[in-house]
Amino acid sequence: MLVADTNVLIELFQPTLNAEAVQAVWASDQDWHLPGLWIPEFRHILLKYLRAGAILPDQALAILTDANAQFAQRTISVNTAECLAIAHRHGRSSYDAEFVVLAQQLQCPLLTFDRKLPQLFPDVALKPGS
């Protein structure tokens, strides 16, 4: 079981240079969980791909539909007070804090490409492939 941040999750659907490491994790453990924030973040990443001309609108909708079908049941609410406390205490965004809180709540790793989270939360945060 693990928590994947949105930049890790997108690699399953729209691979980049990081896809190999993410695919290796997925091959060994498909029990991924996400806070509700993943949906608007995922949609925003797809919008960036659209604006860059990397995908077409129909492709973006198909990717979002597929991701939602796979991960809607794995979406878990997190405690707002805990998110605010962690974000404030560590100088991180409330978005980052949602993923950290969920990983702590589930007592499992958080996969992230964020550089600071593994430093701040070495008990849960790690980069795929490390």
N, C-alpha and C positions, 0 to 999 in steps of 0.2 A: 504494500500500500504506500502511496505517496501523494503529495500535492504538487501540481505542476502550475507554474505561473503561465500567463497567457502567451508570452513570447516563446516558451517551450512548447506549449500546446499547438500553436500555429504550425510548428514544424511537421506535425503529423499530416497536415492538410495542404500546406503550401511550402514545400521544403526549400531551404537555403543551404548555406555552407555548414550550418549546425545540424542538419537533418540526420547525419550518420550517428552522432552521439545520442540524439533523442530517439531514433529508431532502435538503437541497441537497448536503451532503457525500456522502451515500450515492448520489445521482444521478450524481455525477462520479467516484466511486471506491468500488467495492464490494469491494475487496480488503482486508477488515478482518480483524485477528488479535487474539486475546485470550489472556491467561494462564488457567490452569485455575480460578483464583479466581472468574471471572465467573459460574460456575454457582451456587454458594451465594449470592453477592451478588445475582444476578438473582432467585433464589428468594425472598430476603429482601425485595427491593423488591416483588415480587408479593404477599407476605404483608402488607406495609403497605397495599397497595391493597385487599386482601381485608378487612383490619380496618377500613379507612375506608369500606367499602361501595361502593367505586368499581368493583369487578369481583366476579363470582361465582366459586366454587371451580372450576367447569368451565371458565370462561374463563381462569383462572390456569393450569390444567393445559394448556389448548390453547396458550396463549402460550408457556409453557415448552417444550412439545413442538416448536412451530414454531421457536423460537429455537435449541433444541438441534439440530434437523435442519439449520438453516442454518449454525451456527457450531461444531459439534462437530469438524469437520474442520479448523477454523481455530484450534483451541486448541493452544497451545504451552507446554511446560514452561519454567520459568525457573530460573536458578541461585539456590539458597537463600542461599548465602554472599553473593552480590552484593546480594540483596534486604535481608538484615540489615544489610550495610554501608551501603547507601544510606539505609535507614530510620533507622539510628542516626546517621549523619553529618549528615543534614538534618532530624532531628526529625520525621519523618513516620511514618505507620503502615507496617507490613510489607505491608499491602494496597495502599497507594499505590505502594510500591516495586516490587511485581510488575509493574504497568503501565509504570512508568518503565524498569525493566530490560528488559522485552520490547521496548519502543520503541527503546532503545539497541541491543539485540541485533539487531533487524531493520533498524536505521538508517532509521527512518521516524517520522513524527509520532505523537504521542499526543494524541488528542482527549479533553478532559476539561472538566467544569464546575467542577472544583476551582479555587479562587481562588489558592492558593499554588503549585501545581505549575508553572504557566507562569513564575512568578517564580523559583522554585528551579531549574527545568530548561528554560530558554528555548530550548535546542538541540533539544528534542523536544516539550515540552508546549505545547498551544495550545487555546483555546476554540473550539468550532464557530462559524463565522460571523465569526471575526476574521482 
